[in-house]
Amino acid sequence: MPAAAPAGVGEEAPAEANDSAAAFSLDTGWRLHPQVAVRPEPFGALLYHFHTRKLSFLKSPAMVAVIKALDTQPTARAACLEAGVDINEPQVARLYVHALGRLAETKMIVPR
């Protein structure tokens, strides 16, 4: 069963969000920032950045699985596939690139 798109990400991303998504590469290795803690929650997880004091909500268990897989997979694309996300489906890819791009923009995830 394919993973659902990340909750909280609309069908059409705002124009400014497209900039962050355009800068995000699925074919780059990413990891959780060393100063970010992941707290599992019934809805998904909370990410807390101890340096910036920012909080992010991951409202999708599939997105939590992708974030966890970033540490063990060579690329974000491989992490998505490991988490069961059909990243080769264009609509799914657009949503996950947007969500991951926002996490990269806020320094929750960083390139390796």
N, C-alpha and C positions, 0 to 999 in steps of 0.2 A: 504494500500500500504506500503510495507516494506521500511524502511529508507535506503538510499544509504550509501555505505561505506564512511568513511571520505576521502575527497579529499586530495591529497598530500601523501597518503600512498600507496606505490607500492604493486604490487602483491607479491613480495618476499622482506621481510625486510632484511636489511643488518645484518650480523652476530652479530655486536656489538649491534644492536637494539634488537635482540632476547634476550640479557641479561636483558635489562630493561623490556621487555615484560614478561620474565619469573619471574621477581620479582614482577610484578603487579598482584594483586589478585582481581578478580571481586567480590569475596565474602567478601570483606572488605569494611567498611564504609570509604568513601573519602569525602573531601570537598575542596572547593577552598581555597587556602592559604589566610589568612586574609589581606595580603599585595598585593593581586592581584586584579586588576580592569578589568572588562569586558566591552569592548566598542563595541556595535553592529555595524556591517558594512553590506553593501549590499551582500557581499560574505559569510558572517558568523559573525565573531567577531575577535577582537584583544584582547589578554590578555597581560597586562603589570604588571610585578612584581616590585613594588617600591623599594624593598630591593636589589635585584640582578640586577635590571635595564634590565632584559631580556624581550623580546617581542615575543609572539607566535601568529601565525595566525591560526584561526580555519576556514577552508575553506568549512565547511559543516554545514548547518543549523541543521542537525540532531546531529552533535557533540556539537554544542552550546546548544541544548536542553538537551543532556546528562549532560554536565557540570552544567547547571542550576538545573537539577534534583538531582545532587549529594547531595545538601544541604537538600533535603526533603526525600530522600530515604535511607533505612538502609544499602544498599550495592551498589557498582558500577553496578552489574548485574541488580538490581531493577531499578536503574537510567536509564540504557539502555532500559529496557522494558518500563518504563514510557515514554521515549522519542520516542517509536515506533521502536526501533532497535531490529531486530530479533537476539539477542545475543546467542540464542541456535543453530544457524546455524554456523557450524565450520569455514567457510571462513570469515563470517562477524565477528565472535568472534575474530579471529586472527587479523584482521585489527583494531578493536576497542581496543583490549588489547595492541597492539603495540602503537597506538596513545595515549591512556591513560597512558601507561607505560612511554612514552616520556614526557608527562606532569608531571607525578610524579617525573621522573628523574630530571627535571628542577625546581622542587618545585612549580609548578603552582597549583598542587593539592597535598594535604597531607592527610595521614590517620587521622581518627577521634580519 
